[in-house]
Amino acid sequence: MDREQFGPQAPGRLVAVTDGPADARHAFVPDALPPAWPWPVRLWPRLVEARTALAALDGVGRHLPNAAILLRPIQLREAQLSSQLEGTVTDPRQQALFQADPSYPGSDTDPANAFREVFNYGVALGLRLRGSREQPLSLLAVRQLHQVLMDGVRGQDERPGEFRTVQNRIGRPARFVPVPPAHLAGVLADFESYLGGRSDDGFDPLVRAFLAHYQFEAIHPFRDGNGRVGRLLLALTMADWCGLAGQWLYMSAYFERHKQAYMDLLLAVSTDAAWEAWIEFCLRGVVEESRDTERRCERLLALHRDFHARVAASKGASVRLAALVDRLFEQPAVTVTWVRDHFAVTHPTARADLARLEQLGIVERLEGQSQITYYCRRLYDVMYDAA
C-alpha cells in the first residue's frame, strides 16, 4: 500500500504493521462515524431522486398478501450477483437445482462449493426477516451473517463468525491494508455504536447506510467473506433505517457493473476523504437499482397472474396447485419429494401435481437428476433477463 496516497485530510490514520510483508508495512485505521463532512447542497436533488425511487419500489410489495412472491426471487438474484463480485459464478439453472436439494461440498475442490456459497448468501438474506427488526443491528448480528455465509464452504477454516486475529490486505500487491488486529476491538465498538444508534448526525438514513458500508469495508473485520457480509449489511441498514416494508433494494448488480469505480471510490474516501464522490455514486445506484427492481417486480407480478390464471382455468384446479405456484416464486426448482413433504400428500399425488403444472407450461422437468425435479424457467428468465 502506498502510504504517500494518504493526505492530511484522510478520515483516519496510518499505523505501522511491524510483521507485515513489504507491501503491507502500514495499515489504515478509520475515524469513528459520522465523518466531519458538511453535506453539500448540490447533492440534495440526487438524494431526493434516490428516496423517491426507493419509495416507489417499496410501495410495490407493501400491500401484497404475500410479498415473498416478489422478494424471494430478488433475493435469489442478489445472492448470485453478490457472489459473482467475489469471483464465484454459477449457472442460474444449476443453482436452482442445488437450492432444491442442497448439500455440503466434499472437499475444497468440489464444484458444490460455489453453489453452497450462493445458497448460504440466500439463507443469510432471510435471517433478519425471520428475526425481530425491533432489535438494533449489532456486532453479534454481523458475526451471525458471517457464520451462515461460511457454513460448509471453502474458507470455513477461516473461523466463521469470529473476527480476525491476523492482518489481512486487499489486492496482491496490497492496494489497501485494513485495520490491524490490535486496533480492531476499539474500531468495531465505535462501528457497533453507529449501527445500533438512532443518530441525529444530520445525514439522511440512506446516506448513513452508505457511510456505514464504507466503514465496514475499511475495517474488513473477517479473514474472508468481508465483501459479501458488507453488501448484506448494506441491504439491512437501508431497509431498517429507511423504514422499508422489506429488503427490496440490493446494490450488487450496480457494484458489479461499475466494479472498478466502486473500488476506486472506496479507496478515495480513505486517502482523500472523498465522501461527496462516494455518496453521489451510491445515490445514482439507488435510482438505477430501484427502478430496475420495480420493473422486474412488475414482470414477476404479471407472471404470477398468468400462472394463476392458467391453473384456475384448467380442469382439476385446486387450492394446493395454486399454493404450489406461489411456492415456485420462493423456490424456482422443486423435487417431487419436497412437494410430497411440504404439502403432506402421497408421492403419486405430488408427482401428478407437478406433471399438471408442466402441462400448463409453468414448469419443465429436468432430466438426469437424482430426484425427479421440475424447474420454472420463465421465472428465471425474468430474474436474469434471458431472452
Buried (B, 14 or more C-beta within 10 A) or exposed (E): BEEEBBEEEBBBEBBEBEEBEEBBBBBBBBBBBBBEBEBEEEBEEBBEBBBEBBBEBBEBBEEBEEBBBBBBBBBBBBBBBBBBBBEBEBEBBBBBBBBBBBEEBEEEEBEBBBBBBBBBBBBBBBBBBEEEEEEEBEBEBBBBBBBBBBBBBBBBEBBBBBBBEEBBBBEEEBBBBBBBBEBBEEBBEBBBEBBBEEBEEEBBBBBBBBBBBBBBBBBBBBBBBBBBBBBBBBBBBBBBBBEBBBBBBBBBBBBEEBEEEBBBBBBBBBBBBBBBBBBBBBBBBBBBBBBBBBEBBEBBBEBBEBBBEBBEEBEEBEEBBBEBBBBBBBBBBBBBBBBBEBBEBEEEBBBBBBBBBEEBEBBBEBEEBEEBBBBBBBBBBBBEEEE
